[in-house]
Amino acid sequence: MRYQPLTSIPVSPEPNDPIPVPDPRPRPHPLPDPPPDDEPIKLSHRRRRSARIRACPLCAC
């Protein structure tokens, strides 16, 4: 087998146009936080009894 130099590879005289890169899809921006309410949220479960005890119909504690 005979060695061929690299210059024997045919090269097109015109440069190839680069492949156009599509624009990336825009990412959705997260919504801004809503303004804080004037009144703080009041928690209604401040008792020491657990929810399991309150949910039990047999216990009249």
C-alpha positions in Angstrom: 0.0 0.0 0.0 1.4 3.3 -1.0 1.4 6.3 1.4 -0.5 9.4 0.1 0.3 12.8 1.5 -2.4 14.8 3.2 -2.4 17.4 0.4 -4.1 14.9 -1.9 -7.4 15.3 -0.1 -9.7 17.4 -2.2 -10.6 20.7 -0.6 -13.5 22.8 -1.8 -12.3 26.2 -2.9 -15.2 28.0 -1.2 -15.3 28.0 2.6 -18.2 26.2 4.1 -20.8 28.4 5.8 -21.0 27.8 9.5 -24.1 26.0 10.7 -26.4 28.7 12.3 -26.9 28.1 16.0 -30.6 28.4 16.9 -31.5 30.9 19.6 -31.8 29.3 23.0 -35.3 29.0 24.3 -36.1 31.7 26.8 -36.4 30.4 30.4 -39.5 31.4 32.3 -38.6 33.8 35.1 -40.0 33.0 38.6 -42.7 35.2 39.8 -41.7 37.9 42.3 -42.7 37.4 46.0 -46.1 38.9 46.8 -46.0 41.9 49.2 -46.2 40.9 52.9 -49.6 41.2 54.5 -50.2 43.7 57.2 -51.5 41.1 59.6 -49.2 38.1 60.4 -50.7 34.6 59.9 -52.0 33.4 63.3 -51.5 29.7 64.0 -54.6 28.0 65.5 -52.8 25.0 66.9 -51.2 26.5 70.0 -52.6 23.9 72.5 -50.3 21.2 73.9 -52.6 18.3 72.9 -51.7 16.6 69.7 -53.9 16.2 66.7 -54.1 12.4 67.3 -55.7 13.0 70.7 -58.1 15.6 69.3 -59.1 13.3 66.4 -59.9 10.4 68.7 -63.8 10.4 69.2 -63.6 8.2 72.3 -61.4 10.6 74.3 -63.4 13.4 75.9 -60.3 15.1 77.2 
